[in-house]
Every structure is written in C-alpha cells, then in structure tokens.
Amino acid sequence: MQYSVLLVEDHRDIAETVGEYLESKNYIVDYAADGLSGLRLGENNRYDALILDVMLPGIDGLDVCRRLRFESSIDVPILMLTARDTLADKLSGFEHGADDYLVKPFALEELEARLAAIIRRHK
C-alpha cells in the first residue's frame, strides 16, 4: 500500500534526504519549507501522516500541530522531527497534539518505522 505524507522542514538538505528515502520506500511525499505553507497544505489536502519540524519560519511546528489538531480538527497522525531534545520540549510536542516525537539527528530507518507505526495505529 502507498501512503501520502506531508513533510514540513525548512532545512533543504534534511528535507531532500528524508523525502528521497521515503519515496524509495513507496511513500508519496509533499513538501513545505515553512509553517504557514505546511498549515495550508495540511488543511487543504488529505495525508496519511505529517512530519513536522518544530523550528520553522513563519509559524513554528508546534503551532502548526496545534492549529491542525485543535482548530481545524484534522485527524491525521503527526510526527514531530526536531533538534529540541529536552523532556519539556517533548512534552510540549505531545501537548500540542503530536502522536510521536523524534529528535535530530536520527536514523532514516527509525523515522520510517515510527511513521509506519503511527499510520498503522491511526488506521
């Protein structure tokens, strides 16, 4: 089965690496480089999951997550992908509506495993 994912990441190299890896694993990947674009794509398209960086230009990933989850009532699994690694950061991610939280640097295989798990649980 093929799943669609929205990747919201402002670091071009990371976005390209993640996007290419997921596409090689049969995912369809849409991309946004800032929070506002990610919010609009998340509101206007149907995805099987979102991967959100926290530190984004415009509006941050936490705000994107909160708005999608609680204001727009978008029911899609959300994986936060960020360099913020404290317990407080992780708890904040979950409080804003994230389903999982992966700290940079990360292994692409772990990202895919977590992504597949949140999609599977959601289905």
Helices and strands as residue ranges (DSSP letters): E 4-8, H 12-24, E 28-32, H 35-44, E 49-53, H 61-66, I 67-71, E 78-82, H 87-95, E 100-103, H 108-122
